[in-house]
Amino acid sequence: MNRCLQLAQLGAGYTAPNPMVGAVLLHNDIIIGEGYHQQYGGPHAEVNCINSVLAENKQLIAKSTLYVSLEPCVHFGKTAPCADLIIQQQIPDVVIACRDSFEKVNGHGVQKLLRARVNVTEGVLEKQALELNKRFFTFHEKKRPYIFLKWAQSNDGFMAKQGFEKVAISNEISNRYTHRMRAHEAAIIVGTNTAIYDNPSLTGRLWPGKNPVRIIIDKQLRLPINSAAFDQSAPLIILNHIKEEKSAHIYFHKIDESENMLSHLMPFLYENNLNSLIVEGGAVLLGSFIKQSLWDEAIVITNNTLNIANGIVAPSLPLQKSVQDFSIYSDQIKLYRNH
């Protein structure tokens, strides 16, 4: 099962909104096949695992044990049900890390296998499997994306100088760390002032992989049309109070002024299959998410050698202990969980 989880992680950044899944086929303690879900819309882990079995070992499939990090699907989606494939291949034993909480699968895959007289074992490395697909489970159970807050601050607790004057806080290696994060998540959001004064491209250009969908809150459409986010390197959604307009790369989504922006945003992201979101600022937007306790993890980067003395104060989290703490040269990176 550890090998299943290793394989599953190879799909990071490519399978959303589907989960990351790995599968291993074992015969007499020898792996004869393995595979993982490589990209959304493509074959599932079980299919790739079975297809990887060499021709001379095909006759062993019906005498093997299939390990899979998530309950096999039982519904027709982009692909055919994996539970049916397992039954067709006459695999006698299946070991599952955790169940799939998606309503079309949850428990139905296990039940179908049991009715076909397949021996099913559940709960092997379940905690690790749930952690691996925290985005997927949050998306289906809470009907919203898994939310990461992320910001960089000076040693004395400022995000920028007065007047939104831009200042480089995190170092080049930390920047690559955050770009890797962007490459693995579905969407990223910033507020109007961050978009105007920092003019970020909001891409993962410093790390190989897909760019996240870019979201900017720009209520009165103040953002200049020549801003970096208007390039065509990734889709752009602009949440505003003025107009509803959609083109190939830019979606102006109008929200009524009487609506709470964040309350509207959650179902909007859910409906658009965006199962994870990075909130990158500024201080007001981050503070809104914190105030509503609308976050799952926070990544805070502190440059211990930089003092700004006077500027825009960084957000503060409710008092809690970091779950991970490490340094990249001058930057201290702390990770928090919203328990």
PEJO-V183408 format. One record per backbone hydrogen bond with DSSP energy under -1.0 kcal/mol. NH is the residue of the N-H (numbers start at 1). CO is the residue of the C=O. If there is no record, write none. Layout:
NH/CO
NH/CO
//
This chain:
5/1
6/2
7/3
8/4
9/5
10/7
11/8
12/9
14/11
15/11
18/15
23/35
24/67
25/33
26/65
27/30
30/27
32/25
33/25
35/23
37/21
40/14
42/39
48/44
49/45
50/46
51/47
53/50
57/54
58/55
60/57
61/58
63/60
64/61
65/26
66/93
67/24
68/95
69/22
71/98
77/79
83/73
85/81
86/82
87/83
88/84
89/85
90/87
91/86
93/64
94/119
95/66
96/121
97/68
105/102
106/102
108/105
109/105
111/107
112/108
113/109
114/110
115/111
116/112
117/114
118/113
119/92
121/94
124/96
126/123
129/125
130/126
131/127
132/128
133/129
134/131
137/133
138/134
139/135
140/136
141/137
142/138
146/275
148/277
149/297
150/279
151/299
153/301
154/158
155/306
157/154
159/312
161/165
165/162
175/171
176/172
177/173
178/174
179/175
180/176
181/177
182/178
183/179
187/276
188/213
189/278
190/215
191/281
195/191
196/192
197/193
198/194
207/204
213/186
214/235
215/188
216/237
217/190
218/239
221/218
227/224
230/227
231/228
236/249
237/214
238/251
239/216
240/253
241/219
245/252
247/250
251/236
252/245
253/238
255/240
259/256
264/260
265/261
266/262
268/264
269/265
270/266
271/267
272/268
273/270
274/269
277/146
278/187
279/148
280/189
286/282
287/283
288/284
289/285
290/286
291/287
292/288
293/290
294/289
295/293
296/147
297/147
298/336
299/149
300/334
301/151
302/332
303/153
304/330
306/303
310/308
312/160
314/157
323/335
324/335
326/333
328/331
331/328
332/302
333/326
334/300
335/324
336/298
338/296
339/337
//
